[in-house]
Amino acid sequence: MVVNNDTSQAFRIINNTTNTLFTDPGDGSLIPVAMAGGPFRGAVVFDSLTVRNAAFYDAGDNYVIAPAGAVVQESGGFIASFGIIRW
């Protein structure tokens, strides 16, 4: 997930309850960037993603995050997402 539209860091959700998200401690603390009730958005993280030959990948209302150069749209392929972030 991405908090407050700060795409410099994503947090993996490892569990949840009705009103609590539990993130991977290896991703760092949410305390400096998040507050109760604050905005967050899903993120789909890839090592690489290639969409080609008129294929369509829909990430919904989530970000797509991958290393620079690892997201490729070719030969009419299309990726739909809130945004593509290249780390």
DRENFI-488979 format. One record per residue: x, y, z of N, C-alpha, C in turn; residue number from 1; residue in one letter; chain. Coordinates in pm, 1 decimal. Example, Ala and Ser with C-alpha at 12.3 -4.5 7.8 and 13.67 -1.06 7.14 Angstrom:
<setis>
((1319.0, -569.0, 780.0), (1230.0, -450.0, 780.0), (1320.0, -330.0, 780.0), 1, "A", "A");
((1285.0, -225.0, 708.0), (1367.0, -106.0, 714.0), (1290.0, 3.0, 787.0), 2, "S", "A");
</setis>
This chain:
<setis>
((84.3, -116.6, 0.0), (0.0, 0.0, 0.0), (88.5, 122.4, 0.0), 1, "M", "A");
((36.5, 230.3, -52.4), (104.0, 360.1, -54.9), (22.9, 453.7, 35.0), 2, "V", "A");
((91.4, 524.9, 123.5), (25.2, 610.8, 221.8), (42.3, 757.0, 182.1), 3, "V", "A");
((-64.9, 834.2, 190.5), (-63.9, 978.5, 161.3), (-7.1, 1009.8, 22.5), 4, "N", "A");
((-26.5, 919.3, -72.8), (25.1, 934.8, -209.1), (176.0, 954.2, -214.5), 5, "N", "A");
((248.3, 913.1, -109.4), (394.4, 918.8, -108.3), (446.6, 790.6, -170.9), 6, "D", "A");
((479.8, 797.1, -298.8), (519.5, 677.4, -372.1), (667.1, 641.0, -354.7), 7, "T", "A");
((737.6, 710.0, -265.1), (877.9, 676.0, -242.1), (892.7, 548.6, -159.6), 8, "S", "A");
((783.1, 503.1, -97.2), (788.3, 380.4, -17.2), (652.3, 313.1, -18.0), 9, "Q", "A");
((654.5, 181.5, -32.7), (530.8, 103.5, -23.6), (541.6, 11.6, 98.3), 10, "A", "A");
((427.2, -19.4, 158.0), (422.0, -105.9, 275.0), (340.0, -229.6, 241.0), 11, "F", "A");
((396.8, -347.9, 267.2), (323.9, -472.9, 243.6), (228.1, -499.0, 358.4), 12, "R", "A");
((103.3, -523.1, 325.4), (3.8, -560.2, 425.7), (14.1, -710.7, 445.4), 13, "I", "A");
((41.3, -752.5, 569.6), (56.5, -895.5, 596.2), (-63.7, -954.4, 669.0), 14, "I", "A");
((-149.8, -868.6, 722.4), (-271.1, -914.8, 789.9), (-360.9, -793.3, 814.0), 15, "N", "A");
((-485.8, -819.9, 847.2), (-575.7, -709.6, 880.2), (-691.9, -759.8, 964.8), 16, "N", "A");
((-753.9, -665.5, 1034.8), (-879.4, -690.4, 1104.7), (-978.9, -590.2, 1046.2), 17, "T", "A");
((-1095.0, -578.8, 1107.0), (-1196.2, -485.6, 1057.7), (-1145.9, -342.9, 1050.7), 18, "T", "A");
((-1063.3, -300.9, 1147.5), (-1019.3, -160.5, 1149.3), (-868.6, -142.9, 1169.1), 19, "N", "A");
((-789.0, -248.7, 1147.4), (-644.9, -239.4, 1165.3), (-572.4, -310.5, 1051.6), 20, "T", "A");
((-469.7, -244.8, 996.2), (-382.3, -307.0, 897.1), (-248.9, -338.5, 964.3), 21, "L", "A");
((-195.8, -455.7, 937.9), (-66.0, -495.0, 990.0), (30.9, -500.4, 872.2), 22, "F", "A");
((138.4, -423.6, 879.8), (234.8, -419.0, 770.7), (360.8, -495.1, 809.0), 23, "T", "A");
((438.3, -531.0, 707.9), (563.1, -603.7, 727.2), (662.8, -512.3, 798.2), 24, "D", "A");
((714.2, -552.6, 915.7), (810.4, -468.3, 987.7), (934.7, -436.5, 904.8), 25, "P", "A");
((967.8, -523.1, 809.5), (1083.2, -499.1, 724.2), (1067.2, -379.1, 632.8), 26, "G", "A");
((944.0, -332.7, 614.6), (918.8, -216.0, 529.8), (933.4, -84.5, 604.8), 27, "D", "A");
((960.7, -91.1, 734.6), (976.8, 30.4, 814.0), (848.6, 68.6, 886.1), 28, "G", "A");
((856.1, 175.3, 959.7), (745.5, 221.3, 1042.5), (650.7, 311.1, 963.5), 29, "S", "A");
((521.6, 293.0, 986.4), (420.9, 380.6, 927.8), (406.7, 511.6, 1005.9), 30, "L", "A");
((455.7, 514.4, 1127.8), (434.2, 629.5, 1216.3), (477.6, 762.3, 1153.0), 31, "I", "A");
((595.0, 772.2, 1087.1), (633.3, 902.6, 1031.0), (548.4, 948.0, 911.7), 32, "P", "A");
((477.6, 855.6, 846.1), (407.4, 892.4, 722.8), (255.9, 879.0, 728.1), 33, "V", "A");
((203.7, 812.1, 829.0), (59.5, 784.3, 830.9), (-5.1, 833.1, 959.3), 34, "A", "A");
((-136.1, 853.7, 951.3), (-214.3, 886.0, 1070.2), (-347.8, 812.2, 1060.1), 35, "M", "A");
((-410.0, 787.2, 1171.3), (-539.4, 718.9, 1171.9), (-636.8, 794.5, 1082.8), 36, "A", "A");
((-702.4, 724.2, 993.4), (-799.8, 784.8, 904.3), (-740.1, 849.5, 780.6), 37, "G", "A");
((-606.5, 848.5, 769.2), (-540.3, 909.9, 654.6), (-557.2, 826.5, 528.2), 38, "G", "A");
((-531.1, 886.7, 412.0), (-551.9, 816.9, 285.6), (-442.1, 714.8, 256.1), 39, "P", "A");
((-483.4, 605.0, 194.4), (-388.3, 507.9, 143.6), (-447.0, 445.3, 18.3), 40, "F", "A");
((-360.3, 387.3, -62.8), (-401.8, 327.1, -189.4), (-322.9, 198.2, -207.5), 41, "R", "A");
((-385.2, 102.1, -269.8), (-318.3, -24.2, -297.0), (-205.0, -8.3, -396.8), 42, "G", "A");
((-113.3, -102.0, -392.5), (-1.4, -103.6, -486.7), (28.1, -247.9, -524.0), 43, "A", "A");
((48.0, -271.4, -651.8), (88.2, -401.5, -701.9), (234.8, -388.2, -739.7), 44, "V", "A");
((322.0, -467.9, -675.8), (465.7, -453.4, -694.7), (517.0, -570.7, -777.9), 45, "V", "A");
((590.6, -538.2, -884.7), (645.0, -638.9, -975.7), (796.6, -628.3, -982.8), 46, "F", "A");
((861.8, -741.7, -1007.9), (1002.3, -737.7, -1047.5), (1009.6, -688.6, -1191.5), 47, "D", "A");
((914.9, -733.1, -1273.5), (901.4, -684.5, -1410.9), (760.9, -716.8, -1460.0), 48, "S", "A");
((714.6, -640.1, -1557.5), (582.0, -660.5, -1615.8), (587.5, -619.3, -1761.7), 49, "L", "A");
((554.5, -712.4, -1851.5), (546.7, -682.9, -1994.2), (406.9, -718.3, -2041.6), 50, "T", "A");
((340.8, -622.7, -2105.0), (207.0, -643.0, -2159.7), (217.9, -616.3, -2309.4), 51, "V", "A");
((186.5, -719.1, -2390.9), (205.0, -704.9, -2535.9), (92.0, -771.2, -2612.9), 52, "R", "A");
((94.3, -750.6, -2743.2), (0.1, -814.7, -2835.9), (-144.9, -785.3, -2800.1), 53, "N", "A");
((-174.4, -658.4, -2776.8), (-309.1, -611.2, -2746.7), (-364.2, -666.4, -2615.3), 54, "A", "A");
((-277.2, -721.3, -2529.1), (-321.6, -766.3, -2396.4), (-350.2, -644.4, -2309.5), 55, "A", "A");
((-430.7, -664.0, -2205.7), (-473.0, -556.5, -2117.7), (-453.6, -601.4, -1974.0), 56, "F", "A");
((-377.2, -526.6, -1894.9), (-362.3, -554.8, -1752.1), (-430.1, -441.2, -1676.5), 57, "Y", "A");
((-525.4, -475.8, -1590.5), (-599.0, -376.2, -1514.0), (-565.1, -390.1, -1366.4), 58, "D", "A");
((-492.7, -293.8, -1312.6), (-457.0, -293.0, -1170.9), (-564.5, -225.3, -1087.3), 59, "A", "A");
((-676.1, -193.2, -1150.3), (-784.1, -127.1, -1078.5), (-742.1, 11.5, -1033.6), 60, "G", "A");
((-776.5, 46.6, -913.3), (-745.7, 178.8, -859.0), (-614.5, 176.0, -780.3), 61, "D", "A");
((-525.4, 82.4, -815.1), (-397.9, 65.2, -745.8), (-283.1, 121.3, -828.3), 62, "N", "A");
((-173.3, 150.4, -760.3), (-48.7, 182.9, -828.9), (13.3, 54.0, -882.1), 63, "Y", "A");
((92.3, 63.7, -987.7), (181.8, -42.9, -1032.9), (322.4, 7.1, -1002.6), 64, "V", "A");
((398.7, -73.0, -927.6), (534.0, -34.6, -887.4), (631.7, -140.3, -937.6), 65, "I", "A");
((738.5, -97.0, -1002.3), (841.3, -187.2, -1052.8), (971.1, -108.9, -1070.8), 66, "A", "A");
((1083.5, -179.2, -1080.8), (1209.4, -110.1, -1106.8), (1205.2, -33.2, -1238.6), 67, "P", "A");
((1285.6, 70.2, -1249.5), (1291.2, 149.0, -1372.6), (1320.1, 58.4, -1491.6), 68, "A", "A");
((1243.0, 73.4, -1596.5), (1260.2, -5.5, -1717.1), (1196.0, -141.9, -1713.9), 69, "G", "A");
((1135.2, -179.9, -1602.5), (1079.7, -314.6, -1588.8), (932.8, -323.6, -1626.6), 70, "A", "A");
((868.1, -211.0, -1654.2), (728.6, -212.3, -1698.4), (727.2, -174.4, -1846.3), 71, "V", "A");
((681.4, -268.2, -1928.4), (686.2, -248.5, -2072.8), (547.7, -271.9, -2132.0), 72, "V", "A");
((504.2, -177.7, -2214.2), (381.7, -192.1, -2293.0), (425.0, -190.6, -2439.1), 73, "Q", "A");
((400.3, -299.9, -2511.0), (443.7, -305.3, -2650.1), (342.1, -376.7, -2736.9), 74, "E", "A");
((349.4, -352.1, -2864.4), (261.6, -415.1, -2964.4), (114.5, -402.2, -2926.8), 75, "S", "A");
((75.4, -283.9, -2881.2), (-64.6, -260.7, -2849.2), (-105.5, -303.0, -2709.8), 76, "G", "A");
((-12.2, -349.4, -2626.7), (-45.3, -384.3, -2488.5), (-78.8, -259.6, -2408.9), 77, "G", "A");
((-162.5, -275.2, -2305.1), (-207.0, -159.2, -2227.9), (-215.4, -195.4, -2080.1), 78, "F", "A");
((-169.1, -104.0, -1995.0), (-177.5, -119.2, -1850.1), (-266.3, -8.7, -1796.2), 79, "I", "A");
((-369.1, -45.6, -1723.1), (-457.7, 51.0, -1657.1), (-429.0, 47.7, -1509.0), 80, "A", "A");
((-397.5, 163.0, -1450.8), (-369.7, 170.9, -1306.7), (-385.1, 315.9, -1262.9), 81, "S", "A");
((-380.7, 337.9, -1131.9), (-385.0, 474.5, -1079.3), (-259.1, 549.4, -1120.6), 82, "F", "A");
((-149.6, 477.6, -1128.5), (-22.0, 535.1, -1171.0), (82.8, 427.6, -1179.8), 83, "G", "A");
((181.2, 446.3, -1265.1), (294.2, 353.3, -1276.0), (414.4, 422.2, -1213.9), 84, "I", "A");
((470.0, 359.8, -1111.3), (583.4, 414.9, -1037.6), (705.2, 330.5, -1069.2), 85, "I", "A");
((812.1, 393.3, -1114.9), (934.8, 322.2, -1149.1), (1040.2, 355.5, -1044.8), 86, "R", "A");
((1073.0, 253.7, -965.7), (1175.2, 271.9, -861.1), (1309.9, 234.8, -913.5), 87, "W", "A");
</setis>
